[in-house]
Amino acid sequence: MKITVLNGSPKGNLSVTDRHVQFFKLAFPDHEIESIPIAKDFKKFETDDGFRGEVLGKIKESDMVLFAWPVYYMTVPAQYMRFFELLRELSIEHTFAGKPAALFSTSIHYFDHTAHDYMRAQVDELRMKFCGSLSAHMNDMTKEDGRKTLKMFMVKSINNCVEKLFPHRQFQEFPANKFIYKPTPENRQKEVNLKVLIVTDHSENTNLSAMVSSAAAVFNPPAQVVHLSSLKMVSGCIGCLKCAGDLICRFNDKDGHRNFIENEMKQVDAIIFAADLKTGYFSSTWQTFITRMFYNGHMPVLNGKCHAFLLSGALGHRAYIRELLEGMMLHTESTMAGVVTDEEANSAAIDQSIEWLSHEISYRVKENYKPFNTFPAVSGHKIFRDELYGAMGIVFSHDYDFYKRNGLFDFPTGRIGFNIVKSVGRTALKFPPLRRRFYNKEMMTGMLRPYEKVISKMKK
Ligand SMILES: Cc1cc2nc3c(=O)[nH]c(=O)nc-3n(C[C@H](O)[C@H](O)[C@H](O)COP(=O)(O)O)c2cc1C
């Protein structure tokens, strides 16, 4: 079988993803596996007709396409995202239609499921036939069990191609936005004395540009609007990890990315991120901006801010976006005021939602209100915490120190008093009479005891 691998790591052959592809090649010598470092060569793919023709020729001849990528910021590297945009912009998606596609990622399992959803949506939109997926922890290949699973993934994916066993698509076509938002200028009550920044990558005369103007105007003074094009970003993160040593990105002096974050974003009370979801997620320009925030490693760059989103497009068709935004924004001391979209196709409703958003922002900033986190942020924190406490804390020593300094290594272990109570309790419950009494009589009331204490104090 002829398998073409589209390697999504910007590091190309010098990547963890590539080593997994080499593993597949050696483990399956009867199949012809060829890897193209498409994320590294995405500019060549855009500008060099010969190279593009070569790549598309290989896809045409393939019996299966393996999309292999590292998870970057809960989806894929900006360069890989650009590749998928180019397929649409150059109208060459049809080359992929009907081909079996397998998905393989390496990561530390932090929002790898949303990355797989993003990629599955690409596969579905390209009208490919999904034949398997595997999300490997970047250490799995070094373990015997891991290698076994890697091989089984490949065996199963190949068999599915041979037997023509393909499931139906997971994501429906992303609907084109036909509705035109027309803001109604009226004398709305403005939120005052807040420093709000709107960061956007809108095109002119789009719903997003109108939503940005409306949102800027509900504040007094109006929110400052910065278009990502003004930063003249030269590259997304290339995963070189140079920054892990000194917290300085290799592109630091080459564009306005860091200066903007440090001197503008960090100085405001609230940040509204405005994005067009044309391709089922933020654009590759946004992903360029987001991935470059890795100069600060796993330490939150925009800690303690109030965040909000203006999104144009059918967010409801891509539920993973909302989930990953919550994870991205909330594992820190930040708060997320809300999301406004144009999905309802009703200008007055959008106006009202923008007004609602401004109130949410104002309340959170002025009252310092941070609601409790839900699963995406709670679980995300635990993954970073555990990984940094382990081997990752060696390479990312600044991050390790930050976690230590800020009490973020908050494992439920190491509390001596609690551990004694726990082992006494567990031993006591091994005795049947005590066990019976506890579960039949005392557990329900015991569980409520801490709350009763609070309530009786309040009554007094
Ligand atoms: C900029 C950047 C962002 C990352 N984001 C994530 C992430 O969101 N989730 C995750 O589990 N791992 C994340 N990682 C870790 C990589 O997915 C992991 O190290 C991967 O194996 C690297 O593969 P590569 O060498 O092929 O690029 C990130 C790494 C970098 C450099």
The ligand as an ORCA input file, in Angstrom:
! r2SCAN-3c Opt
* xyz 0 1
  C       4.145     25.931     20.736
  C       3.812     24.594     21.314
  C       2.531     24.351     21.703
  C       2.182     23.098     22.218
  N       0.890     22.890     22.573
  C       0.525     21.682     23.053
  C      -0.832     21.431     23.413
  O      -1.730     22.285     23.294
  N      -1.136     20.216     23.914
  C      -0.192     19.248     24.092
  O      -0.535     18.186     24.570
  N       1.111     19.450     23.736
  C       1.474     20.634     23.226
  N       2.780     20.847     22.848
  C       3.736     19.737     22.949
  C       3.929     19.033     21.579
  O       2.694     18.612     21.054
  C       4.802     17.793     21.712
  O       5.992     18.119     22.318
  C       5.046     17.156     20.339
  O       5.434     15.822     20.526
  C       6.119     17.882     19.552
  O       6.268     17.234     18.317
  P       7.268     17.714     17.179
  O       8.659     17.549     17.688
  O       6.957     16.791     16.045
  O       6.954     19.134     16.801
  C       3.158     22.078     22.349
  C       4.472     22.349     21.968
  C       4.804     23.589     21.452
  C       6.218     23.861     21.032
*
